[in-house]
Amino acid sequence: MEHISQLATNIREKTACPDILVISRLFLPKEAVIGEYLYNRCLQDPERIIVLAASCAGDQRFDQVQQFPIYRWPSSPHWLGGFFGNLLKPLINLVWSFVLAIKLYFRYHYRYIEWGHGYEFPSLLLLSYLLPIRFFIYLHGNDIRSALGNPVWRSLFKLTLTRATGIVCNSSFTRDYLRNSFRLQTPTHVIHPVVRPEKFSLGTNHINLDDLRVQVRQAYNIPETAVVILSVGQLVKHKSFERIIENLPLLLTIGIDVHYILCGQGDCESELQTLAQRLRVNQRVHFAGYIPDSELAGYYAACDIFAMLTLNNTSARFIDGFSVAYLEASYFGKPVIASRLGSVIEVVSHEENGILVNPKSGYEVFQAFKRLCQNQQLREQLGRKGKELARRKTLHRMLYQEN
C-alpha cells in the first residue's frame, strides 16, 4: 500500500498504463462478498487496474504483493460507533473516495471508473461531472434497496445510473430488481461471481481435501459413514435453516445416519439451537460459528450435501442478489439442495448440479434430502457436473468492447 502522502512524490516505474480506477470501501484482505467479487475482477486485467479502497487490518502486507497499485483511505476511528457513527461513516467514505480519486486522476489520467457498489454513490456522481471519464457502477442487491428509502437519495441514485456508461449486476435477479425499481436506458450487464481457489488457501499450497474432510468430521465426532449436510451463511430468518433441522428426525426415522453443520452467525442462532433440542437432534446439529475463508475448504470437503432453502423477500432487511455459497459448494463437487427461487436458479440447475425445491413444500424438501442421502452415485454425478459449471466465468473486459 502506498500512503496518501506519497501520491505526489513516490511514483512507480511501470511500463503498463492503467486506465481503470476501481473504487470500493470493501476490498481484500477484509473478508466480504463484494470485496472478493471486485478482487477477482481486478485479477482479470491487472495491467489496466488501479484500486482505491478503505483501509482494513492486514492491508499493507496484502497490497505489497498485488499485481496492481492499491491506494487506501483511512478507516473510520474505532470509537466512531452508535447512531451518529453510523451516519458519519458513509460521509467519511464519500469524502475520502472523492478527494483521492481526483488526486489519482492527475497521477494516472485514467479513463474509466468502476464503482464497486451502490453505496456512497454521490461521490461517483460528482466525479462524473468534474473529470473527463466514463464509469460503470456495480450493484449487488442491498445497495439498490438502501437507495430507495429516501426520495432525494432515490432521485440522485437514478441520475447516477442514468449517467453511467453501463451497470453491472451480480445476477439476473439483481438486474430484475433494479428494473422493477427504476426505468433506465443504461446498458445493464450480468456478470456472476467466480470462485478463486486462493480464497481457501488452495492456490499454491498442496492441500489434501481428503485429510481436511477427516479433520473436520473428527472435530465434531461425525463417523466417516454418516451423511453430512452443510449450510454456510448468516443465521437469519429468510434463509430457513429451521426447515433443514426439521427434516433430520424424519431422515433418522428411515435409517439414515445424518449430521448437519451450520457455518455462520446471526440473530437466529439461539432459536435454531432451541429447535434442535426440542426435536432431540442437538447431538447431530453442529453450530460451527464464524469460519474464516481459509478454513472453509475443510467444511466443504467434509460434507456430502450442501443445502440452503432461502426464501425471497424483497421487503426483508437483506436481499440475496447472489449467494456465492452455492457456487462454492459446486466448485468443491458437492450436490446442492436449494429453493427454486431468485438468483439460486442461476447457480443451481435442477438435476444437473443439484435439486431445486419449493422451500414451503415439506414433501418436496424431504424427498430431495431422502433421495440424495440414499443415493451416493447421484451425489457424485451432480457433484461432477457442479465442478464443471462452477468453473465458467464471464470476463469483465466485455464491458469495453463497445467503448
KACOR-V940124 format. One line per field, one symbol per residue. phi: phi as a letter, one per 20 degrees, with the letter a starting at -180 (. if undefined). A space follows every 10 residues. Layout:
phi->???
This chain:
phi->.efffegede efecefcfcc eedafdbgef fbffffgfff ffffcffddc dcbffbfmff ffffdeecfc dcefffgfee cmfffffegf ffffffffff ffffffedlf dcddefaefl fgffffffee decdbdcecc pfffgfeefd gfffffffff fffffadddf afffgfffff ebdcdfgcdd cffcedgfgd mdfefedeff ffgffffffd ldffefeddc ccrfecgfel ffffffefgf fffeneeccc dddqcrfegf ffffffffel cffdddeemf dfgfdfgfff ffedcdbbdf dfbfeffdde faefffffff gemdfddbfe blfgfeddeg mdcacecefe effffffffg fffecfffgf ffffffgfff efbdeffffd fdd
